[in-house]
Amino acid sequence: MLIDTHAHLYAEEFDTDRSEMIQRATDAKVNYLLLPNIDVESIPKMEALAATHSNCIQMMGLHPAYVKEDWEQQLDLMEKKLFENPKLYCAVGEIGMDLYWDKTFIDAQKIAFRRQVSWAKELGLPIAIHAREAFPEILEILDDMNDASLKGVFHCFTGHEQIARHILKYGGFKLGIGGVVTYKNSHLAELLKKIDLEHLVIETDAPYLTPMPFRGKRNESEYVKYVAEKLSDIYHVSVDTIAEITSKNAVELFQLERFKI
Ligand SMILES: [Zn+2]
């Protein structure tokens, strides 16, 4: 069994073949597909997908790149949904900070991140973190807010060793490894040789960040197997062992046994 811990399968890129794409993932033994939310507009699309595919499990949260003028109203609506029916969700995500595209809302991003982290702590849910050009800011907030109850994943982790060590010291956090690990110019493979497998979960971030050999094309959940294959090369263990360990990590982190698939 494999688990795609981060996939935007409600995206319009899948409008023509969504069910077939999910079937291909199922055929490749990718059993759970975890759906990070983006903003209020993506919620109905995500809900529709989860309603028809029991292996698609929702997260709830406001993506930092979508923190705009109306961020507080967006958070109010998400908070209402989340607290009305927390059992529907496997995580608060994706949340975090993104200072790559735009720094206009840096203060709002920080407040939004803190508010969503506190939801997760209150509900006992993990957080799925998006960090782009923002490790110092995110780690400052987590240094302040981390406690024994907080857990989560740094999705699409591509940071350096010092940052990985800092994150793993929190105690409840995993690194989410996706297609970037298969890219020739990535330092990630070298870094992972120093990081134990017990700290990793795998993901696609579909439809983005497609692994080799399909880099540049649309990504989909079946391709998480190429991430597992690359990890098998890096760690010199079988793909089955990679699947077993990373799936166990994901089931524990997201408490996936709660969801009947
Ligand atoms: Zn994402």
Residues whose N, C-alpha, C, O or C-beta is under 5 A from the ligand:
A	BS01	ZN	P36 E94
